Amino acid sequence: MNSIAAPEVADSGDTSGREPTAAELDAIEAEMPVIHAEVAYLEAQITVLDRVPGELDTRRLRRARRRMLTARRTLANSRTTDMAGGAA
């Protein structure tokens, strides 16, 4: 019987039970504002799936989308600054 699990990459070795590194945890922490903003935007979209959005729903969607875009821009700018700062 064939396994349906994803094939392991040959050079990665056994990663089962491996804890994330400090750098990986820092990257996750830096992305958390984006994750929270995307979840809020998704919740706002789900709220209006089965009905016509009213004025308050439209405002909520617009605010959530702006927060998400702002969080993404901030993360992208911080990555660009980090890369430029490290190269100098």
N, C-alpha and C positions, 0 to 999 in steps of 0.2 A: 504494500500500500504506500502511495506517495504522500509525503507530508505537504500540507498547505502553508506551512510557515515560510516566512521570507528567508531566502538563502543568506547565509552569513558572508560578509566580505572577507576574503582570504587574509588580508593583512590586519584586520581589526581584532582578531583573537576572540577570546571568550569575554563578553561584556556583561554577562549575567551577574547580578549582585554588585555591580560597580556603582559607586557613589559619584555624583557630579563633582567636577572640580570647582575650585573657587572661581575660576574664570567663567565657567558655565553658569554658576549661581549668580555671578555679577551680571552676566548678559540677561538672564531671566529677570532679575530685579530691575534692570534698566528698561525692559520691555513691558513691565507690569502696568504702567499707566496706559499704554496702548491697548493692552489686553482688556483692562477694565472699561475703557472707552468703547471698544468694539462690542463688548458684551452689553453695555448700556444701549448702544445703537441697535443691536440685534433685538433686545427686549422691546424697544420702542417699535420696531418693525413688526414683531410678533403680535404686539398689542392691537395693531390695526389690520391684521390679515383678514379677518372675517367681517369687517365693517368699513364704512366710508369714514376716513379720518375727519374728525371735527377740528375746530380751530386750535384747541389745546393739544390734540394729538399731533397736528402739523407743527406746532411750536416745539413740542417734545422731540419729534423726529429731527427737526432742524437743529435744535440745540445739541442733541446727541451726536449728530453727524459733524457739527462744527468741533465738538470736543474731541471726537475721534481723529479728525483731520489735523487738529492742533497737536494732539499727542503724537501722531505719526511724524509731523513736521519737526517737532521738538526732538524726537528720537533720531531722525535722519540728520538734523543739524548737529546734534551732539556726536554722532558717529563721524561726520565729516570733520568736525573740530578735533576730535580725538586722532583721526588719521592725519590731519594736517599738522597737529601739534607734535605727533610722534615722528613725522618726517623732517621736521626742522632741526 
